[in-house]
Amino acid sequence: MKAVLISDKKKNISDVYSEYTVKRIGGLTELDTAYYTKEDVLMNKERFSDTEYIFSTWGMPSFTKEEIEEYFPSLKCVFYSAGSVQAFARPFLESKIKVFSAWAANAVPVAEYTLAQILLANKGFFTHTYLMDHGMQKQARALKNEYPGNFGEKIGIIGVGMIGSLVAKKLKDYRLEVLAFDPFLPEERAVELGVRLCSLEELFSSCRVVSNHLANNAETKGMLNYDLFSKMLPHSTFLNTGRGAQVVEDDLVRLLEERPDVTAVLDVTYPEPAREDHKFYSLANCFLTPHIAGSLGNEVHRMSEYMADEFEKYLSGEVCRYEVSLSMLETMA
């Protein structure tokens, strides 16, 4: 078969690849519609010797360069219907195999989620909801004027990749000033997006909401610490839809304990989920969601459709939009 569907979590394939998309791929190349895991590959070497294209999603297994050479000698491309490729892409790229990712498709719901949380945070939604739910109506009413609303406030974006850029674009529809930290963002691109580049220190000390979208790599691990959190404005919010490892979580807990006026909205933690005895669960000013910012429900079909579009462009010799390079791995989430 020229194309196969691979994931160590087979259900993810059936969830992400709709019947329509599978038929579409099958109309472009010879497609084996069974679902395979890495174990299946290692046990059936000959079956995959003529595979030219892998289609995958969450659960894409990692292969060494040696395994790729042995089991996929004819492979040309991997089409990954999900976001981050950090866990598996490097050996393929180093083997001169093209990797395409639906990070742009997965970025859409993350940006939508982020926009919603920013607008709610500036209204004090999380604090007011907690107080009202716990019978503290007077305290809730007293805090109404402590939150600025969404007119003319500064919003901080950490990391202006695909998701951060989309968030910045969406914020243009509101009278909000966007500050951004991203050492890899050219000034001309910042101007195009309508954001002002600044240091992390200025961002945390100037913005009512700070939203993290940093790339997930060794350099960003533990980058967000107490020195930065301690600079947050009164009644401000830290929002994390990036990765939990970028936050020194003990430092964030310390700040939330010291500053009950500050709110954290965390869609990611490290590890994930947070351990059962973590203080995040008991802090009144910390709100957790179970990594729902990315594609879920019917939204996941967008990712496989993006990859089917990309496959069609590749076959016709058109310029592809979502190819990943080795250099991109240094800055991608």
N, C-alpha and C positions, 0 to 999 in steps of 0.2 A: 504493500500500500504506500502511496506517495505521501499521505497525510494521516496523522494519528492524533487522538485526544488523550492527553496524559495528565494525571493528577494523583497524588497519593491519597486524596480525599475524593473518591469518585462522584459522590453526591454533588460536589461543587461543579463538576462538569455539567451534570443535568440541570442544575440550578441556573448556571450562567449562560449556557448555550441553548437557546430556544430551538424548537423544532425548525422554525423558519431559518435560523442562522446555520444550523447543521446542514439543511438542504442546500442552502446557498453555497456553503463551502464545498459540498459534494458536487455541485454543479460547476465548480471551478477546477477541481482536481479529483483524483481518485482518493476517496476518504474512507478509512476504516471507522465505522461508527461505534465500535466497541470502546470502552473506557479502560485505560491501562494505568498501572502504578509502576514505580521503579522496580519493584520486585518482579512484576510481569515482564519487564524489559530484560532484566538480568537472567531470567529463566528461559527466555525465548529469543536468543540472539539472532537467529536467522530471520525471524518474523520482521525485524525492524531494519534489516540491512539496506533496504531500498527506500526507507523513509526520508523524504526530502523536507517535510514541514511538520512541526509539532505545534498543536494548538493546546493551550493549557489555561489555567486560572489559579486561584488560591490552592495551595497544595502542590504546586509544581516542584518536583523533587530536584535536588542538586545532583549533578554528575561531575566527576573529575574530567580533566582533559583526556586522560587515558580511557575512561569509560566512554566518553563521547566518540573517540576515534574507533573504539572497538565495536560499540553497539549501534552507532549512527554514522557509518562511513559516508553515507550519501546526503546527510543533513545539510540544508541550506539556511533554514530560518526557524526561529521559535516565535510564535505569536502568543503573547501572554495577555489574556483577558482579565487583567486586574492592574493594580498600581505598581507598588515597589518591586523591582527585580533584583534588589541587592542580594537576596539569599541564594540566587542560582545563576545569574547572568555572566559573571566574569569568565568562568571556564569556556562557555560557549563563544563569547566575544574573542577570547584569546585563541580560540580554534578557528577564527575567521568565519564564524556562523553568525548571521544577522539575528538580532533580537529586537522585537517590536513590543511595545507595552501600551496598554490602554490607560496609562496614567491620566491622560487628558479626560477620558470618560469618567474615571473614578474621581477626578478632581471636582467635577460638577457638583455632586451631592455634598462633598466636604465643604465647598465654598458656600453652598446654600445653607448648610447647617451652621457654618461659622457666622454668616451674615445674620441669621436668625438669633443666634446667641448674643452677638454684639448689640443688636437693637434691643433685645430684652434686658441685657445687663445694664445698659445706660438708663433704663427705666426702673432699675432696682427690682426687677421681677423676682429674682431668686431669693433675695433677703425678705421681700414683702410676702412672698408665698410661704416661706418658712414661718414667719411671725404669725400670719393669719391662720395657718394650719395648726399652730400651737396656742391659739386663743389669745394672742397678744396684739389685738386690734389697735389699741391705743399706741403702742410702740411702732406699729407699722405705719399708722397715719402720721406719726411724728417724724418719720424718716422720709416721707414723700419728697420733701423739698431738698433733701441731701443728695438726690440723684439728678444729674443734669439733663436727662432726656437726650434726644438725638439731633440737636441743632447746634452746629458749630463746634462739637467736641472733637478731641484728638483721639485717634485710634492707632495703636501700634501693631505693626505686622512684622513678625520675626521670620525671615526667610521668604523671598519673593520669587519662588519657582512657579510651577504651573498653578498650584492651589493659591498661594499668596497673591499671584497676579490676578486670578479670577476674583478673589475677595476684594482686592483694591478696585477692580473695575466695577463690581457690584456696589461698592460704597460710594461711587461717584453719583449715584442717584439720590444720595442724601447729603445734606450740608454737613459733612464730616471731613475733618482734615486728617490725612493718613500719613503717619511717620513710618519709616521702614528701616530695618537693619538687614543688610545683605551685602557682605563684602564682594560678592560675585556679580552684583547687579550694576550694569553700566549706567552712568548718569543719564545718558540719552533715553534709556529704557525707563528709568525712574520718572523722567519728565513726561514721557509718553503715557505712563500709567497714572500720572498725577499724584505721585507720592514724593515725600521729602526724605532723603536718606539721612540717617543720624546714627549715633552710637547706641549701644544697648542701654547705657546709663541714662542717656537723655530720653530714650524711648520709655523706660520704666518710670522715670520721674515726671513725665509730661503727659502720658496718655491715660485716659480713664479706663480703657479696655486694652489689654495686651494679648495678642493672639499668636500662638507659636505654630510655625510651619517650617521649621528647620529641616534640612536634609538629615537623614539618619546615618551617621558614620562615627568613627572613633573621635574625630575632632570636635564633634558637637556633644558628645556624651558628658553629662554633668555641667553643661555650659550655663544653665539657668540656676543660679544659686542665691543664697541669702543676701549677699551684697546687692543684688539686683532687686529681689523681692522687697527688701526693706525700703526701697525708694518709691514704692507704689503710692499713688495719691489716695487721699481719703475716699472711701466708698468706691474703690476701683475693683476691676475683675481681671483675673488671669484665666485665659482660655487655652486649653491644650488639645488640639486634634492632630498634633505631629506625632511624636513618640515619647513615651514615658521616660526613657533613658536620658533624655536631654535635660531632665529636671533632677536636681538634688532634692529628693522628696522629703527628707528629714528637714531640710531648710525651708521648704514650702510649708510643712506642718508647723514648724516653729513660728513662721510669719503669721499663719492663720490663727494660731493660738494667741499670739501677741496682739493681733489686729483683727478683732471680730468684724470690723467694718469692711475688710477686704474679702472678696469672694473668689473661690477657685471653681471653675467648671472644667472637669477633666473627662475627656472621652477615651483617654489612654493613660496607662500607668506602667510602671516597671517593677516587677513582672506584671503581666496582664492575665487575669485580673489581679488586683492587689491582694496580698495575703489577708486571710480572714480577720486577723487581729489588727490590721492597719488602722491608724487614727483617722485616715480619710473618711471611714465609714461613720465615725462618731462626731466629727466636727460639723457644727451647725452651718458653717459658712463654706462647706465643701460639697459640691454636687457632682455625682459620678454618673456617666452613661457607659454602657458596655460596648464601646467601639462601634457606634452606630452612625458616625458621621459619613463614612464611606458608603459605597453602593450597597443597598439591601433591597429586598423585595423585588419588584419589577425593574428597579434601577439597574440591577446587575446585567440585564440584557443589553443595555447600552454598551457595556464593555466588549462583549463578543461581537456586536455589530460594528464597533470601531475597528476591531481586528479583521473582520471580514472585509470591510472597506479597504483596509491597509493591504490585505492580501491581494485584493483585486488590482490595486494600484501597482503592487510589486510585480504581478504577473504581466501587466500591460506595459511595464517600463516607465510608468509615471513616477513623479517625485512622491516619496512616502513622507508622511508627517510625523510619525511617532517611532522612528528607529532610535534605538539606544546605542550610544558609543561608550567605550571604556572611559573616556574623559568625563562623560556625563555622570558616571557612577560616583564621582567625587562630590557632586552637588545635589544629586537627586535624593528624595526622601527614601 
